């Protein structure tokens, strides 16, 4: 699976600002056969019956979450940037490798005990992941797993999630 993901990642230098090498996964999303293998691999890793809902982190996490939810017949919940959700929401602010951000999830997104699989495209410094996992729990969900397509180990994100299991298809 790691080789498959690696074959569809493009480095974009100096995006979104100088010194940052953005990992572009849109070639993976655009290749239907590869995308299907990736989604099937994530479902197989976690087990089809191990979660009740999938959370996708804005924005590329939405793509992965929707595909997993469809493949397993469960719902999908978006974690959005601040101000994008229309109803009462929990929020969490955090630092990124190149700035700050705030994420939100609807207060009623989960029922008590809902087992939640959280997915995103890249794990970098861990700020986005930690904020999302905390938001899910504040909204009443129970973390069933956390998966990313690509982990940038040199940025130490996994260390910020020490009490959480992290599943990465490719670690660089």
Protein Blocks (a to p, Z undefined) as FASTA:
>chain_A
ZZmmmmmcccdehiabehiacddfklmmmmmklmmmmmmmmmmmnopklcfbdcdddfkl
mmmmmmmmmmnopacdddddehiafbdcdddddddfkbccdddddfklpcehiacddddf
bdceommmmmmmmmmmmnopacfbdcdfbdcfknommmmmmmpccddfbdZZ
